[in-house]
Amino acid sequence: MTIRKCSLALVFLLDTALFSANGQVPQQEKIPFDAHKTFQLKGTNILLPPGHYILFQIKPNDRYQFALYQGDMTHSPVAMSQAVRIYYSLGKLPGKAQMLMEPDESSPQNTPVLEGWNVPGDYGWEVMRVTPKHSEIGKVQTKR
């Protein structure tokens, strides 16, 4: 084998190894959604007004932490959320994104509570704990 062929083979192998390593970096999920009614964050007395929201996985290495942004991501998040996976059988993966809201039966208004969300073609997420960001509380209502 000539030096030129060995060099080309080495370059090809290095390129393949580097390309494969880059493909294994976890991606952060970004789930935009619109709320058409006032809704409550699970486990809190926080009511959020109708509008556009974004759930964003804040760390690629911590797949269970999400920030909830109101409007866009140019301001601080209104809350941080800890979520766990909802596993579906492979034939029953969700076909579209969907926010999982359940009515709060203890309130007279039956305010919907954000319980989780589904990602199309993937497993869903169930909210386990929500931590409101106190600096943003003035922009949202608290239940009385």
Secondary structure, DSSP 4 states (H G I P E B T S, - for coil): --HHHHHHHHHHHHHHHHHHHHTTSPPPPEEEEEESS-EEETTS-EEE-SEEEEEEEEETTEEEEEEEEESSTTS--SEEEEEEEE---GGG--SS-EEEEEE-TTSTT--EEEEEEE-TTS-EEEEEEEEE-GGGGGGSEE--
